[in-house]
Amino acid sequence: MFNKMCVIGVGLIGGSIARSTRKYQLCDDIVGVGRQQSTLQKALELGVIDRYELSIAEATKNVDIVVICSPVGSFEEIFQELKLNWSEECLYVDAGSTKQSVVAALKSVFGYVPSNFVPSHPIAGSENNGVEASVDTLFDGKRVIITPVDETDSKQLLLCQQWWEKMGARVSQMTPQHHDEVFAATSHLPHVLAYSLVELLKNKQDEREIFEYAAGGFKDFTRIASSDPAMWADICLANSSQLIKLMADLEKQNRQISQLIEVGDKQGLLDIFESAQQAREQFLKLQDNN
């Protein structure tokens, strides 16, 4: 499908993309690029990439596809470097968890969105970080959201979709704005809540006892607080407007529950809890059907 691929940021997602691309024989030569030579050397030793460069300009020479898997906060700087030898014959894809910020960064650097750039977001991951956690099955049966804009070339869009599908993913399309609204609620806010709860309990004086006797529910709820903090700080800032709205709504909801507890209103609590339970059951059925 491709002769040469460049992966910018060879961590969990970038490493898994490289592994999957190799597994399904979608590319002959994979070069990694990043800031940390030790990470790139580890990726080479693991067979994730064929070679690496520390320079984006060197890594992207004569490539057919460039995949950006760095934290979204670094995208504008990466686009500045890519612009120096941008190729109209190459497909450019990202794997960022926010999409409006990616489009804004492109416009800031180029003045427009290049037609051969296809914004993407694989809905796959792990609480584990780094290239060591990468696997060649990460995208099997998982959704990938593609968010084309008016400028996106239809042939490049189809090529991007086919590439993700050949890695086992199920591809959907939506606008960048709709994407950010949806994932602020379903992904970004839950991560903030997990980090917040762990930090709250850590600061309690009886920290040892709290964590020592924490039940399985605590472990399940806070699992995603083991995710990469730098990546999630970038995501929160990149999707700040949507996230702040949701956090304000959550604050109102929590205030209502707090008031019900304070006045001993069991029926009020039951109404909210049962409504939430039913909504989650519907979500699980939807997931099973998909």
N, C-alpha and C positions, 0 to 999 in steps of 0.2 A: 504493500500500500504506500509506504514511504521508503526512500533510500536512507535518509539520515534525519534523526530527531535530536533536538536540543531540549533538555529539561532544566529549567531554571528553578533551583530549590529542590534538592534530592532528599526529601524527608519522607514522612509516611505517605502522603498523597503522591508526590513526585516519584518516589521510589516504586510505589505500587503501579503507577501509570507505566513506568519503564518496564517493570516486570510483566505486566499484562500485555503490553505491546510486543514484548519479546515472546511471551508464551503463545500468543496467537499469530506470530510471524507477520506482524504488521509493519516492521521496520528492520532494516539490515544493520544499522549502525546507530548507537545511542550515546550521545555525549552529555555529560552533566556539567553544570556550572553553578558556583555558589561562592560564598565568602569564606567558608571554613574548609581549608584543605583536608583536615582530618576527617570531616564528614564525607567529602568526596572520595578520599582514599578508602574509607570503609565501604562506600557504595561500590567501588571498583573491586575490592576484595570479595564482596558478597556476590559479584556477578550481576549487579543491578544495572550498571552502565558499562560501556566498552572502554571509555576513557573520560577524562575530565579536563576542564580549563578553568582558570580563575577569572578570565576575561570574557564578558558576554560577546564582545566583538569577535574574538577568536572562536568561541564556541558556536556561533551562529553562521559561520561561513559555509555557504553551499548546502544549507539544511532545507528540508522540505516542510518541516513542521517545528514550531517552537511552542513549548508548553510552559506557562508561568505558574509555578506552584509555591511562590514565596508569600509571606504575609502581605495582606492587601495594603498595608501602610507603606510598603516599599515599591509599589507599582509605578508611581510617577517617576521615580529615579530609574527604574528598570526600563521604562518606555523611553526615557532620555537616551539611554545607552543603545537600545534597539533601533532608535531612529537614525543613528549614524550609518547603519548599513541595512536599513529596512528593504526587504525584497518583496516585490509584488507577486512573485511566483511561489511564495511560502505561505503556509497556513499558520496563523498565530492564534493560540487558544490560551485561556487562563482557567484556573481551578479555584478561584476565590469565592469566599462565602458571602460576599456582597457584590452587587452588580452595578448599582448606580455610581458608586465610587470609582469603579473601573472605567466606566464610560466617561466620567468627569476627568479622570487622570489622562485618558487618551486625548480628550479635547484640549486639555491644558497643554499637552506636549505637542500635538500635531495640529491643533486648531479644528480638528474634525475626527471622526472615528474611521480609521482605515477600513476599506471594504473587505480585506482579507483577515480581519480580526473577528473571532467569534467568541463572545463571552460565554463561559460555561461554569457550572457548579455541580460537581459530583456529590450526591447525597450519600456519602460513604465515609467512614472514618473509624477511629478507635481512640480510647482514652490514652493509649500508648503513643509515644512520640518517636520520631527519628526514623532513619532509613532501616534500622534493625527491625522495626515493626512492620515494614512494608511487605505485602503479599501479592501474589499474582491473581488472586481471586477476589480482591477487595470490591470490584465493581460488578461481580456476577449477580444479576437480578436486581441491582440497585438502580435508583433513578438518577439521571443526570438532567439538570435543567439548563437549557440553552436559551439565552436572552438576546436574540438578534435585534439590531436597530435598523432604521430605514436605510442606512448606508451599506448594510451587510450584503455581500455578494451571495447570490443564491447557490452558486456552484460550491463556494467555500463552505456555506452553511450545510449543504448536503454532505460534503466530504467530512466535515466535523462530526455530523450526526452518525454517519456510517462508521467512522473510527471508534466512537464511543460504543456503538452497538456491537461491533466486532469484539470489543472487550467484555461483552456480556451485559452491558447496561441497557436500561429502558429510558429512552430519551423523550423529554417533554419540552415544550417551548412556552415562554411567557415573557412579558415585558420586564425590563430591569426594575421598574418601580414596583410592579406586582410581586416580583421575586423578593424584594427587600421587605415588603409588607408581610408576606407569608413567613419568611424565615426569621424575621424579628420575633414573631410570636412563637414559632415552633422550635427554634434552635437557639437563637441569640439570648432571649430572655431566660430559658431554662439554664443555660450556662451561667448567666449572671446570678441566678438564684442559688445554684449549687455552690459557686464560689462564696457567695455572701453567707450562706448557712454555715459552711465550714469555718469561715473566718470568725463569725459570731461565736461559735462554740469554742474555737481555739482560744479566744480571749477571755473565756470564763475562768474563774479562779480554780474551779474543780475540773480543769481540762482533762487530766488523766482519767478520772472516773467517768467522765462523759464518753470519751472515746473507748474506754475499756469495756463499757457495757452497752455500746451502741449496737442496735439490732440490725438485721438484714435490710430493713427498710431504709435506714440511714445510709448503708453502703450502696444500695441501689440508687437512691435519690442523688447522692453526691458523687457517683462514679465519674461523671463528666468534669468534675472539678480537678481531675487528674490530667485534663487536656492541657495543651501548650499555652501557658499564660500570655506570652508575648503575642501569639497569633490571635487570642481572644480579646486582648486589649485593643488590637488593631481593628478587629471586626466590630467591637462596640462603638469605637469612634467613627468608623466608616459608615455605620448605619445608625448614627446617634439620634436622628430625628424620629425615626420609627420606634426605636427602643425606648426613648424617653417617654413617648406617649403611652406605651404599654406599661412601663413602670409606674406611671401616674395612675393608670387604671387599676393596676394590681394593688397599689397603696390604698385606693378607695375600697377595693374588695376586702383587703385585710382589715381595714378599719371597721367595716361592717361586721365581719366575723368577730373581731375583738369586742365590739359593743354587744353582740348577741351573747357572747360568753360572759361578759361583765354583768348583764342583767339576768342571766340564767335562762335564756330563751332557747330551750331544747328544740322546739318545733322549727324555729328559724334556722338553727344549725342543720337540722335534718333536711330541710328544704334545699339548702345550698349543697350539702354533701350528696344527697340523692340525685340532684340535678347533675352534679359533676360526675358522679358514678355512671349515670346513664349515658352521658356524653362520651365518657371514656370507653364504655362498652361499644358504642356505635363506632368509635374510632378503631377499635380492635377488629370489629367485623369488616370495616372498610379495608384495613390492612390485610386481612386474610383473603378478601376478594381480589385484592390487587396482587 
